[in-house]
Amino acid sequence: MKKKVLFSASLFHALNDAATVTVPMVFPLLYSQQFIIKKYFHIGILSNLGLLITFLFQIIIANASHKHEYKHLLLLSYLGICLSLTLMTFSSTFATFMIIYLTMRIFNSFYHSIGLAWVSRTHSSQRMDFAMGIQSGSGNLGVLIAFVSSGFLAQSLGWKVPLYVWACAGFVLGSISFFAVRKVSTQSEEIFKPDFSSWMETLKNIKIYIPGFAFGGACWGTTVFFAPSLLNHRFEVPLGQTGLYLAAWIGIGTVMTYFFGFLSQRFGRLKLSLYAFSGATVFLFLLGFAPVMELALLSLFFFGTFLFLVYPGFQSFVGNEVPAKNQAQAFSLSANVQMLSGALVVLIDGFLSDTFGINFPFIFLGILGIFVSLFYLSKSHYLAQKP
């Protein structure tokens, strides 16, 4: 069963994350055309509300997950994502676009609560790093393909075509994912019903990892929503090439996550995480202050190299530390921390971009990275005792 769940979850993660970046890839084109999106603040509002909606529904889904089979929640999620992508193309105003986009974000709320939890439950602590690396890398691979295809399709055929294409691709991937586990039952004989005290207990267990998840969420949100505009507007990189460069960024991340299990065995999960935070911080500053495109791209790629070690590392810490009955809550909480931090930071990013320039969100992230790196360096002795 564990192989089927990992395969299904990996495809689920790929289509889920691909959808979340396909929409932001059309934002620079809409901004340039002054259609629907007319200010960077509009990007900030869309990303902020989208992440907040995801945060809210991840809690709802985690609370209800014990009542439903994984495969049924998967089916509902990918069908909702595909339908929303299609309906978005009929928008002509910011309000209608936003409503449909927020609806899609509801259906994007399923994976990080239920998918991660089932990967964790079906793999032993010895195989946890491997499984988390595989599912995380698969999500990154979906993002890579979405960046490349969406950039060129939007540049050549207009903003609607990438949404149509990924609605179809999501349906195919989702169907394969569903049929892989259609005969697998994920219902437990011992049904655990989450309550407030169990949420608080779970939060207490993972509280030391919250700053790391928050930094990861802020970095992901800022890069996905504002890096396309940074390259397209500041350095005048065509949208198709912008998609390629961002695909290279996520491609590097994909390689790092697939090799995370090996790297963790070689260097240790804690040491790898400390390298990840400090390295990402250095290259965020270089990216924000880069005067030419070549330095910006080099910084972006090295930033991705370090950033994508954070996610599987901290997911493995959580998976090993939290009891199986609480894991849907634990992964929902960790994902929600990423959503909330991303929502807050991208809203700030919109104001920073309109006021100081599109590069300032990355300088702001670098400042946050300093504090997070120092925090985990001070806690390294405590974390070294974790499984």
VEXDREN-2710 file (C-alpha; in Angstrom, 1 decimal):
% VEXDREN-2710
k/r/px/py/pz
1/MET/0.0/0.0/0.0
2/LYS/2.8/2.4/0.8
3/LYS/4.1/2.5/-2.8
4/LYS/0.6/3.2/-4.1
5/VAL/0.1/6.0/-1.6
6/LEU/3.5/7.6/-2.3
7/PHE/2.9/7.4/-6.1
8/SER/-0.6/8.8/-5.8
9/ALA/0.5/11.6/-3.4
10/SER/3.4/12.5/-5.6
11/LEU/1.1/13.0/-8.6
12/PHE/-1.4/14.8/-6.4
13/HIS/1.4/17.2/-5.2
14/ALA/2.6/17.8/-8.8
15/LEU/-0.8/18.8/-10.1
16/ASN/-1.7/20.8/-7.0
17/ASP/1.4/22.9/-7.0
18/ALA/1.5/23.3/-10.8
19/ALA/-2.0/24.9/-10.6
20/THR/-0.8/27.3/-7.9
21/VAL/2.0/28.7/-10.1
22/THR/0.3/28.7/-13.4
23/VAL/-2.1/31.5/-12.4
24/PRO/0.7/33.8/-11.1
25/MET/2.7/33.3/-14.3
26/VAL/0.0/35.2/-16.2
27/PHE/0.0/38.1/-13.8
28/PRO/3.0/40.0/-15.5
29/LEU/1.1/39.8/-18.8
30/LEU/-2.1/41.1/-17.3
31/TYR/-0.2/43.9/-15.6
32/SER/1.6/44.9/-18.8
33/GLN/-1.8/44.9/-20.6
34/GLN/-3.4/46.8/-17.7
35/PHE/-6.2/44.2/-17.9
36/ILE/-7.7/42.9/-14.6
37/ILE/-4.4/43.5/-12.8
38/LYS/-3.4/47.2/-12.9
39/LYS/-1.1/47.5/-9.8
40/TYR/1.4/45.3/-7.9
41/PHE/-0.9/45.8/-5.0
42/HIS/-3.5/43.8/-6.9
43/ILE/-1.1/40.9/-7.0
44/GLY/-0.5/41.3/-3.3
45/ILE/-4.3/41.2/-2.6
46/LEU/-4.8/38.1/-4.7
47/SER/-1.9/36.2/-3.2
48/ASN/-2.8/37.3/0.3
49/LEU/-6.4/36.3/0.2
50/GLY/-5.6/33.1/-1.7
51/LEU/-3.2/32.0/1.0
52/LEU/-5.6/33.0/3.8
53/ILE/-8.4/30.9/2.2
54/THR/-6.0/28.0/1.9
55/PHE/-5.1/28.4/5.6
56/LEU/-8.7/28.3/6.7
57/PHE/-9.7/25.3/4.6
58/GLN/-6.6/23.3/5.6
59/ILE/-7.9/23.4/9.2
60/ILE/-11.4/22.4/8.1
61/ILE/-10.1/19.5/6.0
62/ALA/-7.7/18.3/8.6
63/ASN/-10.6/18.2/11.1
64/ALA/-12.8/16.3/8.7
65/SER/-10.2/14.0/7.3
66/HIS/-10.9/11.1/9.7
67/LYS/-14.4/10.8/8.3
68/HIS/-13.4/10.4/4.6
69/GLU/-11.2/8.2/2.5
70/TYR/-8.1/9.8/1.1
71/LYS/-9.1/8.9/-2.5
72/HIS/-12.5/10.7/-2.2
73/LEU/-10.9/13.9/-0.9
74/LEU/-8.3/13.6/-3.8
75/LEU/-11.1/13.3/-6.3
76/LEU/-12.9/16.3/-5.0
77/SER/-9.7/18.4/-4.9
78/TYR/-8.4/17.8/-8.4
79/LEU/-11.9/18.2/-10.1
80/GLY/-12.3/21.5/-8.3
81/ILE/-8.9/22.7/-9.3
82/CYS/-9.5/21.9/-13.0
83/LEU/-12.9/23.5/-13.1
84/SER/-11.7/26.7/-11.4
85/LEU/-8.8/27.0/-13.9
86/THR/-11.3/26.8/-16.7
87/LEU/-13.8/29.3/-15.3
88/MET/-11.0/31.8/-14.6
89/THR/-10.6/32.4/-18.3
90/PHE/-14.2/33.9/-18.5
91/SER/-13.2/36.7/-16.1
92/SER/-13.1/40.3/-17.4
93/THR/-12.9/42.2/-14.0
94/PHE/-10.7/42.0/-11.0
95/ALA/-13.6/41.0/-8.8
96/THR/-14.7/38.0/-10.8
97/PHE/-11.2/36.8/-11.4
98/MET/-10.5/37.1/-7.6
99/ILE/-13.6/35.1/-6.7
100/ILE/-12.8/32.2/-9.0
101/TYR/-9.1/32.3/-8.0
102/LEU/-10.1/32.0/-4.3
103/THR/-12.4/29.1/-5.2
104/MET/-9.5/27.3/-6.7
105/ARG/-7.4/28.0/-3.6
106/ILE/-10.1/26.1/-1.6
107/PHE/-9.5/23.0/-3.6
108/ASN/-5.7/23.6/-3.3
109/SER/-6.1/23.2/0.4
110/PHE/-6.3/19.4/0.4
111/TYR/-2.9/18.1/-0.4
112/HIS/-0.8/19.5/2.5
113/SER/-3.2/18.2/5.1
114/ILE/-4.1/14.8/3.8
115/GLY/-1.4/13.9/1.2
116/LEU/1.6/14.6/3.5
117/ALA/-0.1/12.8/6.4
118/TRP/-0.7/9.6/4.5
119/VAL/2.9/9.6/3.1
120/SER/4.1/9.9/6.7
121/ARG/1.8/7.3/8.1
122/THR/2.7/4.7/5.5
123/HIS/6.5/5.0/5.9
124/SER/8.7/4.1/8.8
125/SER/11.0/6.6/10.4
126/GLN/14.0/5.0/8.6
127/ARG/12.3/5.7/5.2
128/MET/10.7/9.0/6.2
129/ASP/13.5/11.2/4.6
130/PHE/13.3/9.2/1.4
131/ALA/9.5/9.5/1.1
132/MET/9.3/13.1/2.0
133/GLY/12.0/13.9/-0.5
134/ILE/10.2/12.0/-3.3
135/GLN/6.8/13.7/-2.7
136/SER/8.4/17.1/-2.3
137/GLY/10.4/16.7/-5.4
138/SER/7.3/15.6/-7.4
139/GLY/5.6/18.8/-6.3
140/ASN/8.6/20.8/-7.5
141/LEU/8.6/18.9/-10.8
142/GLY/5.0/19.9/-11.4
143/VAL/5.9/23.5/-10.7
144/LEU/8.9/23.3/-13.1
145/ILE/6.7/22.1/-16.0
146/ALA/4.1/24.7/-15.2
147/PHE/6.6/27.5/-15.2
148/VAL/8.1/26.5/-18.6
149/SER/4.8/25.8/-20.3
150/SER/2.8/28.8/-18.8
151/GLY/5.4/31.4/-19.7
152/PHE/5.7/30.4/-23.4
153/LEU/2.0/29.8/-23.8
154/ALA/1.1/33.1/-22.3
155/GLN/3.7/35.0/-24.3
156/SER/2.7/33.3/-27.6
157/LEU/-1.1/32.6/-27.3
158/GLY/-2.4/34.9/-24.5
159/TRP/-3.1/34.6/-20.8
160/LYS/-6.1/32.1/-21.1
161/VAL/-4.3/29.3/-22.9
162/PRO/-2.0/28.2/-19.9
163/LEU/-5.1/28.0/-17.8
164/TYR/-6.9/25.8/-20.3
165/VAL/-3.8/23.6/-20.8
166/TRP/-3.3/23.0/-17.1
167/ALA/-6.9/22.3/-16.5
168/CYS/-6.6/19.4/-18.9
169/ALA/-3.2/18.3/-17.6
170/GLY/-4.5/18.4/-14.0
171/PHE/-7.4/16.3/-14.9
172/VAL/-5.1/13.6/-16.4
173/LEU/-2.7/13.6/-13.5
174/GLY/-5.5/13.7/-11.0
175/SER/-7.3/10.7/-12.6
176/ILE/-4.1/8.6/-12.6
177/SER/-3.5/9.6/-9.0
178/PHE/-7.0/8.6/-8.1
179/PHE/-7.0/5.3/-9.9
180/ALA/-3.7/4.3/-8.3
181/VAL/-5.4/4.2/-4.9
182/ARG/-9.0/3.4/-5.8
183/LYS/-8.8/0.0/-4.1
184/VAL/-6.8/1.3/-1.1
185/SER/-8.7/2.0/2.1
186/THR/-7.2/4.6/4.3
187/GLN/-9.9/4.3/7.0
188/SER/-8.5/3.2/10.4
189/GLU/-10.3/1.0/12.8
190/GLU/-9.4/3.4/15.5
191/ILE/-11.1/6.6/14.5
192/PHE/-9.5/9.7/16.0
193/LYS/-11.7/12.8/16.3
194/PRO/-9.6/16.0/16.6
195/ASP/-10.6/18.5/19.2
196/PHE/-9.2/21.7/20.5
197/SER/-6.9/20.1/23.1
198/SER/-5.4/17.8/20.4
199/TRP/-4.7/20.8/18.2
200/MET/-3.0/22.5/21.1
201/GLU/-1.0/19.4/21.9
202/THR/0.1/19.1/18.3
203/LEU/1.1/22.7/18.1
204/LYS/3.2/22.4/21.2
205/ASN/5.0/19.4/19.7
206/ILE/6.0/21.3/16.5
207/LYS/6.4/24.8/17.9
208/ILE/10.1/24.9/17.5
209/TYR/9.7/24.3/13.7
210/ILE/7.3/27.2/13.2
211/PRO/9.9/29.9/12.3
212/GLY/11.4/27.6/9.7
213/PHE/8.0/26.8/8.1
214/ALA/7.2/30.5/8.2
215/PHE/10.4/31.5/6.4
216/GLY/9.8/28.7/3.8
217/GLY/6.2/30.0/3.2
218/ALA/7.4/33.6/2.8
219/CYS/10.1/32.6/0.4
220/TRP/7.8/30.4/-1.7
221/GLY/5.0/33.0/-1.9
222/THR/7.3/35.9/-2.7
223/THR/9.1/34.0/-5.5
224/VAL/6.0/32.6/-7.1
225/PHE/4.0/35.8/-7.1
226/PHE/6.8/38.4/-7.5
227/ALA/9.8/36.8/-9.2
228/PRO/8.0/36.7/-12.6
229/SER/7.5/40.5/-12.4
230/LEU/11.1/41.0/-11.1
231/LEU/12.5/39.4/-14.2
232/ASN/10.0/40.6/-16.7
233/HIS/9.7/44.2/-15.6
234/ARG/13.1/45.1/-13.9
235/PHE/15.4/43.2/-16.3
236/GLU/13.0/43.1/-19.3
237/VAL/13.2/39.3/-19.7
238/PRO/10.5/38.1/-22.1
239/LEU/7.8/36.1/-20.4
240/GLY/8.7/32.8/-22.1
241/GLN/12.3/33.1/-20.9
242/THR/11.1/34.2/-17.5
243/GLY/9.2/30.9/-17.3
244/LEU/12.4/29.0/-18.3
245/TYR/14.5/30.7/-15.6
246/LEU/11.9/30.0/-12.9
247/ALA/11.7/26.5/-14.2
248/ALA/15.4/26.2/-13.7
249/TRP/15.0/27.6/-10.2
250/ILE/12.4/24.9/-9.3
251/GLY/14.3/22.3/-11.3
252/ILE/17.3/22.8/-9.0
253/GLY/14.9/22.5/-6.1
254/THR/13.5/19.3/-7.5
255/VAL/17.0/17.7/-7.7
256/MET/17.8/18.8/-4.2
257/THR/14.6/17.3/-2.8
258/TYR/15.0/14.0/-4.6
259/PHE/18.5/13.7/-3.2
260/PHE/17.5/14.9/0.2
261/GLY/17.4/11.4/1.7
262/PHE/21.0/10.8/0.6
263/LEU/22.2/14.2/1.7
264/SER/20.5/13.8/5.1
265/GLN/22.3/10.5/5.7
266/ARG/25.6/12.0/4.6
267/PHE/25.5/15.3/6.6
268/GLY/22.6/14.9/9.0
269/ARG/19.2/16.6/8.8
270/LEU/20.0/19.3/11.3
271/LYS/23.3/20.4/9.7
272/LEU/21.6/20.4/6.3
273/SER/18.8/22.6/7.6
274/LEU/21.2/25.1/9.1
275/TYR/23.1/25.3/5.7
276/ALA/19.7/25.7/4.0
277/PHE/18.7/28.8/6.0
278/SER/22.0/30.6/5.9
279/GLY/22.6/29.9/2.2
280/ALA/19.1/31.0/1.2
281/THR/19.6/34.2/3.2
282/VAL/22.9/35.1/1.5
283/PHE/21.6/34.7/-2.0
284/LEU/18.3/36.5/-1.2
285/PHE/20.3/39.6/-0.5
286/LEU/22.3/39.2/-3.7
287/LEU/19.1/38.7/-5.7
288/GLY/17.5/41.8/-4.2
289/PHE/20.6/44.1/-4.8
290/ALA/21.6/42.5/-8.2
291/PRO/22.2/45.4/-10.7
292/VAL/22.3/43.1/-13.8
293/MET/20.2/40.1/-15.0
294/GLU/23.2/37.7/-14.9
295/LEU/23.8/38.2/-11.2
296/ALA/20.1/38.1/-10.4
297/LEU/19.7/34.7/-12.2
298/LEU/22.8/33.2/-10.5
299/SER/21.5/34.4/-7.1
300/LEU/18.0/33.0/-7.9
301/PHE/19.4/29.6/-8.7
302/PHE/21.6/29.3/-5.6
303/PHE/18.7/30.6/-3.5
304/GLY/16.6/27.7/-4.8
305/THR/19.4/25.2/-4.1
306/PHE/19.3/26.0/-0.4
307/LEU/15.6/26.8/0.0
308/PHE/14.3/23.5/-1.2
309/LEU/16.3/21.6/1.5
310/VAL/14.1/23.3/4.1
311/TYR/10.8/21.7/3.2
312/PRO/11.6/17.9/3.3
313/GLY/13.9/18.4/6.3
314/PHE/11.3/20.0/8.5
315/GLN/8.5/17.7/7.2
316/SER/10.7/14.8/8.3
317/PHE/11.3/16.3/11.7
318/VAL/7.5/16.6/12.2
319/GLY/6.7/13.2/10.8
320/ASN/9.1/11.5/13.2
321/GLU/8.1/13.5/16.2
322/VAL/4.3/13.5/16.0
323/PRO/2.1/10.4/16.8
324/ALA/0.3/8.9/13.8
325/LYS/-3.2/10.0/15.1
326/ASN/-2.1/13.7/15.1
327/GLN/-0.2/13.8/11.8
328/ALA/-3.1/15.3/9.7
329/GLN/-3.2/18.1/12.3
330/ALA/0.6/18.4/12.4
331/PHE/1.0/18.8/8.7
332/SER/-2.1/21.0/8.5
333/LEU/-0.5/23.3/11.1
334/SER/2.9/23.4/9.4
335/ALA/1.3/24.1/6.0
336/ASN/-0.9/26.7/7.6
337/VAL/2.1/28.5/9.1
338/GLN/3.5/28.6/5.6
339/MET/0.2/30.0/4.3
340/LEU/-0.1/32.6/7.0
341/SER/3.5/33.8/6.7
342/GLY/3.2/33.8/2.9
343/ALA/-0.1/35.7/3.0
344/LEU/1.3/38.4/5.3
345/VAL/4.6/38.8/3.5
346/VAL/3.1/38.9/-0.1
347/LEU/0.8/41.6/1.1
348/ILE/3.8/43.6/2.4
349/ASP/5.6/42.8/-0.9
350/GLY/2.9/44.5/-2.9
351/PHE/3.4/47.8/-1.0
352/LEU/7.2/47.4/-1.1
353/SER/7.1/46.9/-4.8
354/ASP/4.9/49.9/-5.6
355/THR/6.9/52.1/-3.2
356/PHE/10.5/51.1/-3.6
357/GLY/10.7/48.7/-6.5
358/ILE/10.0/45.1/-7.5
359/ASN/13.4/44.0/-6.0
360/PHE/12.6/45.0/-2.4
361/PRO/10.5/42.0/-1.5
362/PHE/13.7/39.8/-1.8
363/ILE/15.7/42.2/0.4
364/PHE/13.0/42.0/3.0
365/LEU/13.1/38.2/2.8
366/GLY/16.9/38.3/3.4
367/ILE/16.4/40.3/6.6
368/LEU/13.9/37.7/7.8
369/GLY/16.4/35.0/6.9
370/ILE/19.0/36.4/9.2
371/PHE/16.7/36.1/12.2
372/VAL/15.6/32.6/11.3
373/SER/19.1/31.4/10.8
374/LEU/20.3/32.8/14.1
375/PHE/17.3/31.3/15.9
376/TYR/18.0/27.7/14.7
377/LEU/21.7/28.2/15.3
378/SER/20.9/29.0/18.9
379/LYS/18.6/25.9/19.1
380/SER/21.0/23.5/17.4
381/HIS/22.0/21.6/20.6
382/TYR/18.3/20.9/21.4
383/LEU/17.4/19.9/17.8
384/ALA/20.4/17.5/17.7
385/GLN/18.6/15.3/20.1
386/LYS/15.6/14.9/17.9
387/PRO/15.0/11.6/16.0
END
